[in-house]
Amino acid sequence: MTFLQIDLPAMTLAILAGLTAALVGNLLILRRQALMGDALSHMVLPGIVGGYVISGHPKSWAIVGGALLAGLLGAGLISLIQRLGRLDAATAMGVVLTTMFAAGVLLIEVINISGIHLDIEHALYGSLESVIWLYPVGWKDIFNPAGWADLPREIPFIAGTFFTLATAFFITAKEIRLVTFDPSFSATLGIPFWLTELLINCAVAIAVVAAFDAVGSILVISMLICPTATARLITNRFNLQIGVSLFIAAFSALLGYVFAVWGAPYLGSPGAVNAAGGIACVAGTILVSTSILHVLLQKRA
């Protein structure tokens, strides 16, 4: 069945990417650092290219490691520019993200690797459509462990990333709330501010790297911010916000993929449109709609 081999793995990857990004997106929204997610989603590109140069293969773990190193390097550069240049965070992020993303684009062109599925379009929009699982021919094959070894590498990687981050989130939930809502008090308890910043940046960088194949380095920002911002409009309770943001992320991924693949032709498109773009549009539409409803309810109150 074509659905099981092409659409099911793509939708699974999209949902997992949305969940992973939304989880760490809560930290960015609550700390008013949404631009950091945008910056990190751009800064990983040179690391991805460098990982390919080292490994010679577009699906190697060297690419994951290179992207993570690039993200952490970029986060370090932002902090360094802030301290030495005495600039605000937004300015430092703007400088670093544009420089590193431009470096990645130039590397792609200079090294001439566009023919092996690591081109500018892939970097910008992701490659959900290329995630194929050839094993299942019927629904019962999905539950056969023998076929799980043939799953596209992206799915177990991002699933492992999500559950690792979720576990870390659960274990450190008390400290996260303290650092997020009262950083001054947390410092008096001996929790270093620089360490929490580094750990949060690491978590965001890992999520961005994990979601890169699904939505690319630009559209990942919508998955980081939109579900969490929407949840923030719905509730101001920390735990509930996380749950709502995860639900919205999964729903946006599913509905966005369905719209891109099956809905677009009914609206005049000659065929399916980019799935990551569809997901981002749905997430943005939900955020805008919720914002309008929020304003209307406030006026009536």
C-alpha positions in Angstrom: 0.0 0.0 0.0 1.4 3.4 -1.0 0.0 5.0 2.1 1.9 2.7 4.4 5.1 3.1 2.6 5.2 6.8 1.8 2.5 8.8 3.8 2.6 6.9 7.1 6.4 7.3 7.7 6.3 10.9 6.6 3.4 11.8 8.9 5.0 9.9 11.7 8.2 11.9 11.2 6.3 15.2 11.0 4.4 14.5 14.2 7.6 13.6 16.1 9.4 16.7 14.7 6.5 18.8 15.9 6.5 17.3 19.4 10.2 17.6 19.8 10.3 21.2 18.7 7.2 22.2 20.7 8.7 20.7 23.9 11.7 22.9 23.9 9.8 25.8 22.4 8.1 26.2 25.8 11.4 27.2 27.3 12.0 29.8 24.6 8.5 31.4 24.8 8.5 31.5 28.6 12.0 33.0 28.7 11.2 35.5 25.9 13.9 34.0 23.7 11.9 33.0 20.6 14.6 34.4 18.3 17.1 31.9 19.7 15.1 29.1 18.1 15.2 31.0 14.8 19.0 31.6 15.2 19.8 28.0 16.0 17.6 26.7 13.1 19.8 28.6 10.7 23.2 28.1 12.4 23.2 24.3 12.1 23.5 24.4 8.3 27.4 24.7 8.1 27.7 21.9 10.6 25.5 19.7 8.4 27.6 20.4 5.3 30.8 19.8 7.3 29.4 16.5 8.5 28.8 15.4 4.9 32.3 16.4 3.9 33.7 14.3 6.6 31.5 11.2 6.1 30.7 11.4 2.4 27.2 10.3 3.1 24.0 12.4 3.5 22.5 10.2 6.2 25.4 9.6 8.5 25.7 10.4 12.2 28.6 12.8 11.3 26.0 15.2 9.9 24.1 15.0 13.2 27.2 15.7 15.2 28.3 18.5 12.9 25.0 20.2 13.1 24.9 19.9 16.9 28.5 21.3 17.2 27.5 24.2 14.9 24.5 25.0 17.0 26.5 25.0 20.2 29.2 27.1 18.6 26.6 29.6 17.4 25.1 29.8 20.9 28.5 30.3 22.3 29.3 33.1 19.8 26.0 34.8 20.6 26.9 34.9 24.3 30.5 36.0 23.5 29.3 38.9 21.3 26.8 40.0 24.0 29.5 40.1 26.6 32.4 41.6 24.6 30.4 43.9 22.3 27.9 44.8 25.0 25.1 44.3 22.5 21.6 43.1 23.2 20.7 39.5 22.6 18.6 40.2 19.4 21.4 42.0 17.7 24.0 39.3 18.6 21.6 36.6 17.3 21.0 38.4 14.1 24.7 38.8 13.4 25.5 35.1 14.1 22.6 33.5 12.5 22.9 35.3 9.1 26.7 34.8 9.0 26.6 31.1 9.8 23.6 30.4 7.5 25.3 32.3 4.7 28.5 30.2 5.3 26.5 27.0 5.0 24.9 28.1 1.7 28.3 29.0 0.3 29.7 25.7 1.4 26.9 23.8 -0.4 27.6 25.7 -3.6 31.4 25.5 -3.4 31.6 21.8 -2.5 28.9 21.1 -5.2 26.9 18.5 -3.2 23.5 19.5 -4.5 23.2 16.3 -6.5 23.0 14.0 -3.4 19.9 15.4 -1.7 21.7 18.0 0.4 20.9 21.2 -1.6 19.5 24.6 -0.8 15.9 23.5 -1.2 16.4 20.7 1.3 18.1 23.0 3.8 15.2 25.5 3.6 12.1 23.2 3.3 13.1 19.8 4.5 12.4 16.5 2.8 9.4 14.8 4.3 8.4 13.5 0.9 11.6 11.4 0.7 11.0 9.4 3.9 10.0 6.0 2.6 9.5 2.7 4.5 9.4 -0.1 1.9 8.7 -3.0 4.3 4.9 -2.8 5.1 2.5 -4.1 2.5 -0.4 -4.4 5.0 -1.4 -3.0 8.3 -0.3 -6.0 10.2 3.3 -5.5 9.0 3.5 -2.2 11.0 3.5 -4.2 14.2 6.1 -6.8 13.1 9.4 -6.0 14.9 11.3 -7.7 12.0 10.4 -4.7 9.8 11.3 -2.0 12.3 15.0 -2.4 11.3 14.1 -1.0 7.9 12.5 2.2 9.3 14.0 5.4 7.8 16.9 6.5 10.0 15.2 9.9 10.8 12.2 8.3 12.6 14.1 6.3 15.4 16.5 9.2 15.7 13.9 11.9 16.3 11.8 9.5 18.4 14.8 8.9 20.7 15.5 12.6 20.8 12.0 13.4 21.9 11.8 10.8 24.6 15.3 11.8 25.9 14.4 15.5 26.1 11.0 14.6 27.6 12.7 12.5 30.3 15.2 15.3 31.0 12.3 17.8 31.1 10.4 15.6 33.6 13.4 15.1 35.9 14.3 18.7 36.0 10.8 20.2 35.9 11.2 21.9 39.3 14.5 23.5 38.4 13.1 24.6 35.0 10.2 26.3 36.6 12.4 28.0 39.1 15.0 29.3 36.5 12.3 30.3 34.1 10.0 32.3 36.4 12.5 33.5 39.0 16.1 33.5 37.8 17.3 35.8 40.5 16.1 33.5 43.3 17.5 30.4 41.5 20.9 32.1 41.4 20.8 32.6 45.2 20.2 28.8 45.5 23.4 28.1 43.7 22.0 27.4 40.2 24.4 29.2 37.8 22.7 31.3 35.2 25.3 30.6 32.5 24.9 26.8 33.0 21.1 27.0 32.6 21.5 29.1 29.5 23.9 26.6 28.0 21.7 23.6 28.8 18.7 25.3 27.3 20.6 26.2 24.2 21.8 22.6 24.0 18.3 21.3 24.2 17.1 23.7 21.5 20.0 22.8 19.3 19.4 19.1 19.7 15.7 19.5 18.8 16.6 21.6 15.8 19.0 19.0 14.5 16.5 16.2 15.0 13.8 18.1 13.1 16.0 19.3 10.3 15.2 16.5 7.9 11.5 16.9 8.5 11.1 20.7 8.1 14.4 22.3 7.1 16.3 25.0 8.9 13.8 27.8 8.2 10.4 26.2 8.8 11.5 24.6 12.0 11.0 27.9 13.7 7.2 27.6 13.2 7.3 24.3 15.0 9.3 25.7 17.8 7.2 28.8 18.4 3.6 28.5 17.0 2.3 25.6 19.1 3.7 27.0 22.3 2.6 30.6 21.6 -0.9 29.2 20.9 -0.9 27.2 24.2 0.3 30.3 26.1 -2.8 32.2 24.9 -5.0 29.3 26.1 -3.5 28.8 29.6 -1.0 30.2 32.0 -0.5 27.0 33.9 3.0 25.6 33.2 2.2 21.9 33.0 -1.1 22.4 31.1 0.7 24.7 28.6 3.2 21.9 27.8 0.4 19.4 27.2 -1.6 21.8 25.0 1.5 22.8 23.0 2.3 19.1 22.3 -1.3 18.4 21.2 -1.3 21.5 18.9 2.1 20.5 17.4 0.9 17.0 16.6 -2.4 18.2 15.2 -0.7 20.8 13.1 1.7 18.2 11.7 -1.0 15.8 10.8 -3.5 18.4 9.4 -0.7 20.2 7.5 0.5 17.1 5.8 -3.0 16.0 4.9 -3.7 19.5 3.4 -0.4 19.5 1.5 -0.8 16.0 0.0 -4.5 15.6 -0.5 -6.1 19.0 0.1 -4.0 21.3 -2.2 -5.2 19.7 -5.5 -8.8 20.6 -4.5 -7.8 24.2 -4.2 -6.4 24.4 -7.7 -2.9 23.1 -7.3 -1.9 20.6 -10.1 -0.5 18.3 -7.4 0.7 18.0 -3.8 2.6 21.0 -2.3 5.5 21.0 0.1 4.5 19.2 3.3 6.6 21.2 5.6 5.2 24.4 4.2 1.7 23.0 4.7 2.5 22.2 8.4 3.9 25.7 9.0 0.9 27.3 7.5 -1.5 25.3 9.6 0.5 26.0 12.8 0.5 29.7 11.9 -3.2 29.8 11.1 -4.1 28.1 14.4 -1.9 30.8 16.2 -3.6 33.7 14.4 -7.1 32.3 14.9 -6.4 31.7 18.6 -5.0 35.3 18.9 -8.1 36.8 17.4 -10.4 34.7 19.6 -8.3 35.7 22.6 -8.7 39.4 21.8 -12.5 39.0 21.3 -13.0 37.2 24.5 -11.0 39.8 26.4 -13.2 42.6 24.9 -16.3 40.8 25.9 -15.0 40.3 29.4 
